[in-house]
Amino acid sequence: MNLPKALQVKQALFRSRVARRIFVLFILCALIPLSVLAYISLSQVTRNLYSEANEKLREASKASGMTIVERMWLLETDFRKIQCVTFDHTSVSAGTPHLWQKLHRFEYRK
């Protein structure tokens, strides 16, 4: 067999049982801690990403809720202004007979 010296050395390393065991133990000693570290890192990164996503969602929903509340307050003040103006049923023109009824439906109630 005419193999280069490098290949002959590699084949000779794994012929003995002890060499194969040492090689397998070396690989296991390298892969087990690496796998554990990868799992821990993955779980922490996943937890942090979920936490940040929940925080952003909470902030967005709070902003939307506050916008709705502000608009409701503006509507409330507008309706109070409309309520303060005294409408005379007879002053409503004949073309808009339901105006008073529409405004009366939005009357502020406590």
For each residue, the residues with C-beta under 8 A, 3 or more apart:
1:
2:
3: 7 8 11
4: 7 8
5: 8 9
6: 9 10
7: 3 4 10 11
8: 3 4 5 11 12
9: 5 6 12 13
10: 6 7 13 14
11: 3 7 8 14 15
12: 8 9 15
13: 9 10 19 23
14: 10 11 19 20 23
15: 11 12 19
16: 19 20
17: 20 21
18: 21 22
19: 13 14 15 16 22 23
20: 14 16 17 23 24
21: 17 18 24 25
22: 18 19 25 26
23: 13 14 19 20 26 27
24: 20 21 27 28
25: 21 22 28 29
26: 22 23 29 30
27: 23 24 30 31
28: 24 25 31 32
29: 25 26 32 33
30: 26 27 33 34
31: 27 28 34 35
32: 28 29 35 36
33: 29 30 36 37
34: 30 31 37 38
35: 31 32 38 39
36: 32 33 39 40
37: 33 34 40 41
38: 34 35 41 42
39: 35 36 42 43
40: 36 37 43 44
41: 37 38 44 45
42: 38 39 45 46
43: 39 40 46 47
44: 40 41 47 48
45: 41 42 48 49
46: 42 43 49 50
47: 43 44 50 51
48: 44 45 51 52
49: 45 46 52 53
50: 46 47 53 54
51: 47 48 54 55
52: 48 49 55 56
53: 49 50 56 57
54: 50 51 57 58
55: 51 52 58 59
56: 52 53 59 60
57: 53 54 60 61
58: 54 55 61 62
59: 55 56 62 63
60: 56 57 63 64
61: 57 58 64 65
62: 58 59 65 66
63: 59 60 66 67
64: 60 61 67 68
65: 61 62 68 69
66: 62 63 69 70
67: 63 64 70 71
68: 64 65 71 72
69: 65 66 72 73
70: 66 67 73 74
71: 67 68 74 75
72: 68 69 75 76
73: 69 70 76 77
74: 70 71 77 78
75: 71 72 78 79
76: 72 73 79 80 108
77: 73 74 80 81
78: 74 75 81 82
79: 75 76 82 83 106 107 108
80: 76 77 83 84 108
81: 77 78 84 85
82: 78 79 85 103 106
83: 79 80 107 108
84: 80 81
85: 81 82
86:
87: 91 92 100 103
88: 91 92
89: 92 100
90:
91: 87 88
92: 87 88 89 96 97 99 100
93: 96
94: 97
95:
96: 92 93 99
97: 92 94 100
98: 101 102
99: 92 96 102 103
100: 87 89 92 97 103 104
101: 98 104 105
102: 98 99 105 106
103: 82 87 99 100 106 107
104: 100 101 107
105: 101 102
106: 79 82 102 103
107: 79 83 103 104
108: 76 79 80 83
109:
110:
